[in-house]
Structure formats: structure tokens, C-alpha cells
């Protein structure tokens, strides 16, 4: 005599009871459970099969004790206003240094608060172990300065040429006025899971040859030492970097909620050795290349528009970026 047994469908409630965390993987798990029921598997077999799909329980990492990780001050106050500023910088740095990944820090002479207490200040630097903090390099990734030595060029001629090719303000260039973006660089963007994003891919082309707004500038001046004219630009990664920052913060928040919910939201991090961390680090390096190319495009376009001949060195330096330091990562706030 045989007995037919019909199992009740497995639900999301069952998965949660078995220790699975709700998420995008639930539909696939339920579909597998349904297929196993159709094949006659028992509830015990289904549970055992899906057990390997449970996310690993990550350790809950506590904050450092206040003052446990000191920071260096390379700043001096000489007026009451400066004293007030330094006091606020110290306050935010003391909270920032409690972030579990942070191993050292410093404040530079231009330091000033940049957000709620605990946010890395302007002129702040921290070294973090096995962690990338998107909130510490901010949306203006790789904000940087480029200078081109233009020799004995007429400053007004250079300024007129620069004015004819540069683009300030929000948004990008219209069709017909866009600068060429390296196809090799765009292909590298497509291969990165963070940068292969419709908005980033479009902005990587639209925003090439643009400088944005805020404190970004294009400056023409003459060296006091040599008398030679120079062009200086100041801007970061524009739209592509801003979108990458948002995507990075979304991933960092997921990790923060799992492994260090006490950490301030702005100080959330992506573990550098995780798949997400490796991809994000590669994305940062590509955004760095895009930003340098953007500066260079404006400088070269100015040289060509002004028909400038006596061109010397071109120097570029970023001041808002994440940089490797042995096995740690160093985050700099502009």
C-alpha cells in the first residue's frame, strides 16, 4: 500500500525561520524549493540543500574607544575665529577616529569642518585598513589641479582661447560640441561592474571637456619667478564620479548594516578584499584616468585654439582621492 504525501509549498517565512536573510535571492530559493517538492524531496532535504545558500554571518565590528587612535595636527590657530575652527575640526576628528577601520589620521593647515560631527573634514587625511570609504573621497572623486607652462604667450590670448573651449556649470556638452573620449577608456568602463552604468557611460562622453561649478576654476597667470605664463584648471570627476560615489555608498551601507551598524553612515566602508571592494577600487583608478584626461583635453584644446607654440611642462596632481599605502588605504578629503 502506498501513501501519497503532498508537501505544503515553502514560503519566505520558512526561509527566514531557517536563518536566511530576506533579499533579492529569495525568489530563486523559493523556485528551487518548489522544484524539489515537485521531485518528491522532503522538507528536511530542501532545508539541507538550501543551507549552503545562507549568507555567512559576518562579525559585528565595534567602534574604537574615544581617543584610542590618535591623529596628528599640522595646523595652528592665531585668531579667535581660527581657534573656533580648529576646535570644531578636533571634535569631528575625534569622532571620525572611532571608525573601526581607521588606524591613523592627520589634519592639514587648511582644515575645516565639512559636515556633521564625525565627517572627515576638509584638509583631513586618514589611513584605513582593508577598507575603502566612499564618503571620505566624496562625490567629487579625484578633485585635482593641472598646470601647463605656456612660455611667453600673451595672457589675454590664452584667456580668450580658454574661454572659447571651456565649459562651466552643471550638465555636459551638447551634441556637436563634445570632446572625444578615449574608446579604450570607455571599453574599460564597460568591463567594470560599477562603471558599466547607463548614466555613467553617457556622462563619460557628455562631461568630457567640462569643469563643473562650485570652487572649480580655470586660471591664467604669470610666474613671479620665471615670468612665464601658465594655465591652471581645478576640477574633479564630474558626473561619472558623482554617480560612482553614490553606487559605492549604497554598497558600503549594506556592509555597514551587516558588520558595523554603530559606524556613522558617512563613514561606511567596502571591505577592500571583497569582490565589491576590488571592483570599486578598479573603478576609482579608471575615474582617475578619466579625470586626468578631462583636464588634459581642456589644456590641449586651449593650446590649439590659441595657436600657442612655446609650450613647456604639463603637471597634474590630485588632492581628493583614495591611495594605497602598503596594505592600507589612505583617504584624503579636499
Secondary structure, 3 states (H helix, E strand, C coil): CCCCCCCCCCCHHHHHHCCCCCCCCHHHHHHHHHHHHHCCCCHHHHHHHHHCCCCCCCCCCCCCCCCCCCCEECCCCCCHHHHHHHHHHHHHHHHHCCCCCEEEEEEEEEEECCCCCCCCCEEEEEEEECEECHHHHCCCCCEEEEEEECCCCCHHHHHHHHHHHCCECCCCCCCCCCCCCCHHHHHHHHHCCCCCCHHHHHHHHHCCCCCECCCCEEEEEECCCCCCEEEEEEECCHHHHHHHHHHHHHHHHHHHHHHCCCCCHHHCCEECCCHHHHHHHHHHHHHHHHHHHHHHHHHHHHHHHCCCCCCCCEEEEEEECEEEECCEEEEECC
